[in-house]
Amino acid sequence: MNPAKHDAGSRLPAVAGPAAEVPDTDAEFLAEYDPAAFPPVALTVDLVVFAVANKVLHVAVVERGAQPFRGRWALPGGFVGPNENALAAAHRELAEEAGLDLGQHRVFVEQLATFSAPDRDPRMRVVSVAHLVLLASNGETLPPLAAGTDAAHAHWAPVHEVELATLAFDHADMLSMAVERLAGKMEYTTLAARLVPEEFTLSALRDVYSAVWQVDLPAGNFTRKMRPSLAPTGGKVQSVGAPASLFTVGREWISPPWSRPQP
């Protein structure tokens, strides 16, 4: 290979146009830049927070105490501050609106999707970064919620009983997407274990599957399917009959994956 030929061919093409019309430095460009030339867009976060109790999947919702949609149920969320990123805003808004400090719980958080329909918020153009949040519970009780800022009330609602049409903004779409995201990932990962304590019984994990998928899974089949992805801790807890062994997650993937039963 001819090095000279190779170097010449790898050069980027020159930018067309008169150089005098283009600022020489970023500082000069920014001095002339006018952000008001573009329509304003605000950034918010919304949180779909799931927890399981008594074999029921619950979602945290708040009653809006201010307009727009005053009196309607909504997911917790709010505007991203000028000096914070979306994840930091998600933690702050959940604490302010629902009284949930994620630092005090075993928790899993991931971005769900960006919702950017031009008319999704009547106030102005607002883009929301929705997050999926899974809170571990003991299977019987849920972390307490406390309304704050512009929320009038906050409570846990059974997911499969929520009337989607009653939710404010496009939160019905967010909730539906989050349920499907969780249900789908439970087919091939051990994500369901994020909804139970770090050490758990197979029965407790099976309750999570039943709550999300809305089906009853036979205990024997469930054990055979999940056991290769779990690791025994050596501990036991008292249950009806013989003590139940405790497990933790051994690997992230379920192989082969579940074929999700239809409810």
C-alpha positions in Angstrom: 0.0 0.0 0.0 1.2 3.5 -0.9 1.3 5.4 2.5 1.0 8.8 0.7 -2.0 7.6 -1.3 -3.6 6.2 1.8 -3.2 9.4 3.8 -4.6 11.5 1.0 -7.7 9.3 0.7 -8.4 9.3 4.4 -8.6 13.1 4.8 -12.0 14.6 5.5 -13.4 16.7 2.6 -13.2 20.5 3.1 -16.4 22.2 4.3 -18.0 24.2 1.6 -19.0 27.8 2.0 -17.3 31.2 2.6 -15.2 31.0 5.7 -16.0 34.6 6.6 -19.6 33.7 7.4 -18.7 31.0 9.9 -17.4 31.9 13.4 -13.8 30.9 13.9 -14.3 29.6 17.5 -17.0 28.1 19.7 -16.9 31.2 21.9 -17.8 33.4 18.9 -20.5 31.1 17.8 -22.1 30.9 21.2 -21.9 34.7 21.6 -24.1 35.0 18.5 -26.4 32.0 19.2 -30.0 32.8 20.1 -31.8 29.9 22.0 -35.0 31.9 21.6 -35.0 31.1 17.9 -36.3 27.7 18.7 -39.6 26.8 20.5 -39.1 26.1 24.2 -39.2 22.5 25.4 -39.4 21.4 29.0 -38.0 18.1 30.4 -39.8 16.0 33.0 -39.5 12.6 34.6 -42.3 10.2 35.4 -42.0 7.1 37.5 -43.8 3.7 37.2 -43.1 2.2 40.6 -44.1 -1.4 41.1 -44.2 -3.5 44.3 -45.9 -6.8 45.1 -47.9 -7.6 48.2 -50.3 -10.6 48.8 -49.7 -11.9 45.3 -50.9 -8.5 43.8 -48.8 -6.2 41.7 -49.2 -2.6 42.8 -48.2 0.8 41.3 -47.6 4.0 43.2 -50.0 6.8 42.1 -50.7 10.3 43.3 -53.8 12.5 43.1 -52.9 15.7 41.5 -53.5 18.7 43.7 -52.9 21.4 41.1 -53.8 22.1 37.5 -53.6 20.7 35.0 -55.7 17.6 35.7 -56.4 18.6 39.2 -58.1 15.7 41.1 -57.0 13.1 38.5 -54.7 10.2 39.4 -51.2 10.3 37.9 -47.8 8.7 38.2 -45.4 10.5 40.4 -43.0 12.9 38.5 -42.1 16.4 37.7 -39.7 18.8 36.0 -36.0 18.2 35.7 -34.1 21.0 37.4 -31.5 23.1 35.6 -28.6 21.5 37.5 -29.7 17.8 37.6 -30.0 14.9 35.3 -33.1 12.8 34.7 -32.1 10.1 37.2 -31.4 12.6 39.9 -34.8 14.3 39.2 -36.5 10.9 39.4 -35.2 10.2 42.8 -36.0 13.7 44.0 -39.6 13.8 42.6 -40.4 10.4 44.0 -39.3 11.6 47.5 -41.2 14.9 47.2 -44.5 13.6 45.6 -44.8 10.2 47.2 -42.5 10.2 50.2 -40.4 7.3 48.9 -36.7 7.6 49.5 -35.2 5.1 47.1 -32.0 5.1 49.1 -33.9 3.4 51.9 -35.1 0.4 49.9 -33.8 -2.5 47.8 -34.6 -1.0 44.4 -34.1 -1.4 40.7 -34.4 1.6 38.3 -34.2 1.7 34.5 -35.3 4.2 31.9 -38.5 2.9 30.3 -39.0 5.3 27.3 -39.2 8.9 26.2 -42.6 10.3 25.7 -42.6 13.3 23.4 -46.0 13.8 21.7 -46.4 17.5 21.0 -49.7 17.7 22.8 -49.1 15.4 25.7 -49.1 18.3 28.2 -51.5 21.2 27.8 -49.1 23.7 29.4 -46.3 23.7 26.8 -44.1 21.3 24.8 -43.0 18.8 27.5 -40.9 15.8 26.9 -40.9 13.1 29.7 -38.3 10.5 30.4 -40.3 7.7 32.1 -38.6 5.3 34.5 -39.5 1.8 35.6 -38.9 1.3 39.4 -39.1 -2.0 41.2 -39.3 -2.0 45.0 -38.7 -5.1 47.0 -41.2 -6.0 49.7 -41.7 -8.8 52.1 -44.7 -10.0 50.1 -47.2 -8.9 52.7 -46.8 -5.1 53.3 -45.9 -2.2 51.0 -43.6 0.8 51.8 -45.8 3.6 53.1 -46.5 6.6 50.8 -46.9 10.2 51.8 -48.2 12.9 49.4 -46.2 16.1 49.1 -45.5 19.1 46.8 -48.5 19.3 44.3 -49.9 15.9 45.2 -53.1 15.8 47.2 -52.9 12.0 48.0 -50.6 9.1 47.3 -51.4 5.4 47.5 -50.7 2.0 46.1 -53.2 0.8 43.5 -53.5 -2.8 42.2 -52.2 -2.5 38.7 -54.7 -4.8 37.0 -57.6 -2.8 38.6 -56.4 0.6 37.4 -58.9 2.3 35.0 -56.4 3.6 32.5 -58.7 6.2 31.2 -58.7 8.0 34.6 -55.0 8.7 34.5 -53.7 12.2 33.7 -51.4 13.1 30.7 -50.3 10.0 28.8 -49.7 8.0 32.0 -51.9 5.2 30.8 -49.5 4.5 28.0 -46.6 4.6 30.4 -48.2 2.2 32.8 -49.2 -0.2 30.0 -45.7 -0.1 28.6 -44.1 -0.7 32.0 -46.3 -3.7 32.8 -45.4 -5.3 29.4 -41.7 -4.5 29.9 -41.7 -6.2 33.3 -43.8 -9.2 32.2 -41.7 -9.6 29.1 -38.3 -9.4 30.8 -39.4 -12.0 33.4 -39.6 -14.5 30.6 -35.8 -14.6 30.1 -34.2 -12.8 33.1 -34.4 -13.1 36.9 -35.7 -9.5 37.1 -38.7 -10.7 39.2 -36.3 -11.2 42.1 -36.0 -7.4 42.3 -39.4 -7.4 43.8 -38.5 -9.7 46.8 -35.8 -9.4 49.4 -32.2 -10.3 48.4 -32.8 -13.7 50.0 -36.1 -15.3 49.2 -38.1 -18.5 49.0 -39.2 -20.1 45.8 -42.7 -19.6 46.9 -42.2 -15.8 47.3 -40.7 -15.6 43.8 -43.5 -17.6 42.3 -46.0 -15.1 43.9 -44.3 -12.4 41.9 -44.7 -14.3 38.7 -48.4 -14.9 39.5 -48.9 -11.2 40.4 -47.4 -9.9 37.1 -48.5 -12.6 34.7 -51.9 -13.1 36.3 -51.6 -16.9 36.2 -51.1 -19.6 38.7 -47.9 -21.5 38.1 -47.6 -25.1 39.4 -44.9 -25.2 42.1 -43.1 -28.2 40.7 -42.8 -26.7 37.2 -41.7 -23.4 38.6 -39.0 -24.9 40.7 -37.6 -26.9 37.8 -37.6 -23.8 35.5 -36.1 -21.3 38.0 -33.7 -23.5 40.1 -30.8 -23.4 37.6 -30.7 -19.5 37.8 -30.8 -19.4 41.6 -28.2 -20.1 44.3 -29.1 -21.5 47.7 -27.9 -19.4 50.6 -28.1 -22.2 53.2 -30.7 -20.4 55.2 -34.3 -21.5 55.9 -37.5 -19.8 57.1 -40.4 -21.4 58.8 -43.4 -21.9 56.5 -46.5 -24.1 56.5 -45.2 -27.6 56.9 -41.4 -28.0 56.5 -39.0 -25.0 56.6 -38.5 -23.4 53.2 -35.0 -22.9 51.8 -33.7 -19.4 51.0 -32.2 -18.5 47.6 -30.5 -15.6 45.9 -30.0 -14.8 42.2 -27.2 -16.9 40.7 -27.3 -15.6 37.2 -29.2 -13.0 35.3 -30.6 -15.2 32.5 -33.2 -17.9 32.4 -32.3 -20.6 29.8 -34.3 -21.8 28.1 -36.7 -18.8 28.6 -40.3 -19.1 29.8 -43.1 -19.4 27.3 -45.4 -17.0 29.1 -48.8 -18.6 29.9 -51.8 -16.6 28.8 -54.1 -15.5 31.6 
